[in-house]
Amino acid sequence: MTSARRAPGRIAVHLLLWGYAVVALLPLVVMLLNSLRPTSEIFTAPLGLPTSPTLHSYLRVWTDASFSTYFLNSLIVTGGAVLLGTAVSALAAYPLARHDFFGSRVLGAYFLAGLMLPIRLGLVPIFYLMDSMGLIDSLLGLTLLYAASGVPFCVFVLSAFYRSLPGELDEAARLDGAGEFRIFGQIMLPLVRPALASVMLFQFVPLWHEFLYPLVLLRSDEKFTIPRGLSQFFGEYTTDWSALFAGLVLATAPLFVLFVLATKQIIAGLTAGMSK
Amino acid sequence: MVQARELTVPRRRAVRTGTGRRYVPRWRVLAVFLLPAFLLYSAFIVYPLVSALDYSFFEWRGIRQMGFAGLDNYRDLLSVYPYDQQLWRAFAHNALFFVGTMLIQNTVGLLFALLLFRYGRGKRFLQAAFTTPYLVDPLVVGYLWSLLLNPTFGPINSLLEAVGLDSWALPWLGDTRTALPIVILVNAWQWVGFPMLMFSAALAGIPAEYHEAARVDGASAWQSFRRVTLPLLTPAIGVVSVLTFIGNFNAFGLVYAMAGSTGSPAGSTDVLGLLFYRVAFVEGGVEAIGRSSALAVLMFVFIFGVSLLATSYFRRRERRLV
């Protein structure tokens, strides 16, 4: 009797949840479908499906609107920053976590403070700092800034991982005459590899999306990253909707691919570190 | 070296050599490990942050730093046209943005988490579907919805007309009354998966016996939710509220994509992030550096202060539960 009374409620719950799944996904599906239709078709039938799907818009966006350049720039800046930020943090976190030297705690706290400070607060000084170093409109400048912004988080996570490794590991190596660099490179680094993979991914996503810094620091079209290029492109191609949708798909696709490929690895990496 | 070794306080997990003496690498070795990160972080993060505070207390003529100005830049923000109007308007929009997000996004997120808690087939798919928009760049989300909501060629108004709701086919983003609510809804569309996942995790941690005990005592489903579930969700509600607050008051990319740098139409979607960008780089004039730095400091103090207060408030409530 209870189940009979609850049946309408059950159906309402199903409808609500599956209905919202449509609301969550449909805009992204429309984005993909419209990128495969010519603009004239989008304008005459806003709700239509692609009758003869073409990749023409992608070709136009990739070459004419220089998305290939934006893509490459984003890859250089984000990839370079993630590698640099992780490398310097992996180096710094090792002595901070495993050696007790004069000032080690103060230095640890100094790095941690960065987790709580909004780096946007420093936008204006960063602009003039970059200007004085000749790094305005430079991919190098953006890479250094992005790399620095990842340091607090990386040092925080990697220190925790180094600390979880048993002390006998480096003691034994030290007795055998290994130097600090050898211990770091051949014992410590391989053991924190799962953590390295996840901190790299966690840095990658917000940096790939960063818009305010490129908006302020980049000037010329051939230096733009994807978000900066996208804002330019939306000003120039206002009436070419097919191209606009294709541009949005191209800006979104890399992260979807990355997540589909990496989700399992991230979860494995995180849990491997936690259980030790 | 020796002095340094004597000064350090032994730590629980201090690394020791076989002879029992604590091992500390030579300074030169330590420097190789520490200096790259230290220099990078100090130059590009710490130095600019400290400078922003410093800049805000000086008078500026273009990029020339003049005399010490005390709180003049702060006073100017509150009293000089057009900032005296724009600052409060942007602040009010951020506050509405936050309240709207809490009411819509986080309530719906909680509802979905509750409904999905006992949901059988398709639960994983639904969770994945609800969180997918969260992978998309906020800037892309903003541009996508501005196309979808376009009054002439956008599919949303075409759909409304197709089902006979012609009177609903409005220029949503072009009307000062609807633009901000639409931005709030689009933001909620992107982020609703986040509170849902947080609340799902918290719900999974509540022992089933609590609900059984409540039922045995004759509590209705609503009472069980109000008296058992909701209080036990306090930690999750705290985290979600604080992160929503920080995210909303830092909003930039989504609003920029939907409403440009001026928060169109007629400033009806202007938020503090856009105002800061304009004061610093677009229309700040010769006083730009001082005033924008003052605005950055004000925003930081407000966001950080409120986050701290909210965190300690939720901590106290959690403690009362135990």
Chai-1 contact restraints between the chains, C-beta under 6 A:
chainA,res_idxA,chainB,res_idxB,connection_type,confidence,min_distance_angstrom,max_distance_angstrom,comment,restraint_id
A,V13,B,L115,contact,1.0,0.0,6.0,A-B,restraint_1
A,L17,B,L126,contact,1.0,0.0,6.0,A-B,restraint_2
A,A21,B,L126,contact,1.0,0.0,6.0,A-B,restraint_3
A,A21,B,A129,contact,1.0,0.0,6.0,A-B,restraint_4
A,A24,B,A129,contact,1.0,0.0,6.0,A-B,restraint_5
A,A24,B,F130,contact,1.0,0.0,6.0,A-B,restraint_6
A,A24,B,P133,contact,1.0,0.0,6.0,A-B,restraint_7
A,L25,B,A129,contact,1.0,0.0,6.0,A-B,restraint_8
A,M31,B,L144,contact,1.0,0.0,6.0,A-B,restraint_9
A,F43,B,F153,contact,1.0,0.0,6.0,A-B,restraint_10
A,P46,B,F153,contact,1.0,0.0,6.0,A-B,restraint_11
A,P46,B,P155,contact,1.0,0.0,6.0,A-B,restraint_12
A,P46,B,S158,contact,1.0,0.0,6.0,A-B,restraint_13
A,L47,B,P155,contact,1.0,0.0,6.0,A-B,restraint_14
A,L47,B,S158,contact,1.0,0.0,6.0,A-B,restraint_15
A,V88,B,P36,contact,1.0,0.0,6.0,A-B,restraint_16
A,V88,B,A37,contact,1.0,0.0,6.0,A-B,restraint_17
A,V88,B,L40,contact,1.0,0.0,6.0,A-B,restraint_18
A,S89,B,A37,contact,1.0,0.0,6.0,A-B,restraint_19
A,L91,B,F33,contact,1.0,0.0,6.0,A-B,restraint_20
A,A92,B,L34,contact,1.0,0.0,6.0,A-B,restraint_21
A,A92,B,A37,contact,1.0,0.0,6.0,A-B,restraint_22
A,Y94,B,F33,contact,1.0,0.0,6.0,A-B,restraint_23
A,P95,B,L30,contact,1.0,0.0,6.0,A-B,restraint_24
A,P95,B,F33,contact,1.0,0.0,6.0,A-B,restraint_25
A,R98,B,V15,contact,1.0,0.0,6.0,A-B,restraint_26
A,H99,B,V24,contact,1.0,0.0,6.0,A-B,restraint_27
A,D100,B,T8,contact,1.0,0.0,6.0,A-B,restraint_28
A,D100,B,R11,contact,1.0,0.0,6.0,A-B,restraint_29
A,D100,B,A14,contact,1.0,0.0,6.0,A-B,restraint_30
A,F101,B,V24,contact,1.0,0.0,6.0,A-B,restraint_31
A,F102,B,A4,contact,1.0,0.0,6.0,A-B,restraint_32
A,F102,B,L7,contact,1.0,0.0,6.0,A-B,restraint_33
A,F102,B,T8,contact,1.0,0.0,6.0,A-B,restraint_34
A,G114,B,I45,contact,1.0,0.0,6.0,A-B,restraint_35
A,L117,B,L49,contact,1.0,0.0,6.0,A-B,restraint_36
A,I119,B,I45,contact,1.0,0.0,6.0,A-B,restraint_37
A,L121,B,L49,contact,1.0,0.0,6.0,A-B,restraint_38
A,L121,B,A52,contact,1.0,0.0,6.0,A-B,restraint_39
A,L121,B,A296,contact,1.0,0.0,6.0,A-B,restraint_40
A,L121,B,F300,contact,1.0,0.0,6.0,A-B,restraint_41
A,G122,B,P48,contact,1.0,0.0,6.0,A-B,restraint_42
A,G122,B,L49,contact,1.0,0.0,6.0,A-B,restraint_43
A,G122,B,A52,contact,1.0,0.0,6.0,A-B,restraint_44
A,V124,B,A280,contact,1.0,0.0,6.0,A-B,restraint_45
A,V124,B,I289,contact,1.0,0.0,6.0,A-B,restraint_46
A,V124,B,S292,contact,1.0,0.0,6.0,A-B,restraint_47
A,V124,B,S293,contact,1.0,0.0,6.0,A-B,restraint_48
A,P125,B,P48,contact,1.0,0.0,6.0,A-B,restraint_49
A,P125,B,S51,contact,1.0,0.0,6.0,A-B,restraint_50
A,P125,B,A52,contact,1.0,0.0,6.0,A-B,restraint_51
A,I126,B,P48,contact,1.0,0.0,6.0,A-B,restraint_52
A,L145,B,F44,contact,1.0,0.0,6.0,A-B,restraint_53
A,A148,B,L40,contact,1.0,0.0,6.0,A-B,restraint_54
A,A148,B,Y41,contact,1.0,0.0,6.0,A-B,restraint_55
A,A148,B,F44,contact,1.0,0.0,6.0,A-B,restraint_56
A,A148,B,I45,contact,1.0,0.0,6.0,A-B,restraint_57
A,V151,B,A37,contact,1.0,0.0,6.0,A-B,restraint_58
A,V151,B,Y41,contact,1.0,0.0,6.0,A-B,restraint_59
A,G167,B,V15,contact,1.0,0.0,6.0,A-B,restraint_60
A,L175,B,G18,contact,1.0,0.0,6.0,A-B,restraint_61
A,E180,B,P25,contact,1.0,0.0,6.0,A-B,restraint_62
A,E180,B,V29,contact,1.0,0.0,6.0,A-B,restraint_63
A,H209,B,D137,contact,1.0,0.0,6.0,A-B,restraint_64
A,F211,B,L139,contact,1.0,0.0,6.0,A-B,restraint_65
A,F211,B,G253,contact,1.0,0.0,6.0,A-B,restraint_66
A,L212,B,F252,contact,1.0,0.0,6.0,A-B,restraint_67
A,V216,B,F281,contact,1.0,0.0,6.0,A-B,restraint_68
A,P227,B,L139,contact,1.0,0.0,6.0,A-B,restraint_69
A,F234,B,Y143,contact,1.0,0.0,6.0,A-B,restraint_70
A,L248,B,V140,contact,1.0,0.0,6.0,A-B,restraint_71
A,L248,B,L144,contact,1.0,0.0,6.0,A-B,restraint_72
A,A251,B,V140,contact,1.0,0.0,6.0,A-B,restraint_73
A,T252,B,V136,contact,1.0,0.0,6.0,A-B,restraint_74
A,T252,B,V140,contact,1.0,0.0,6.0,A-B,restraint_75
A,L255,B,L135,contact,1.0,0.0,6.0,A-B,restraint_76
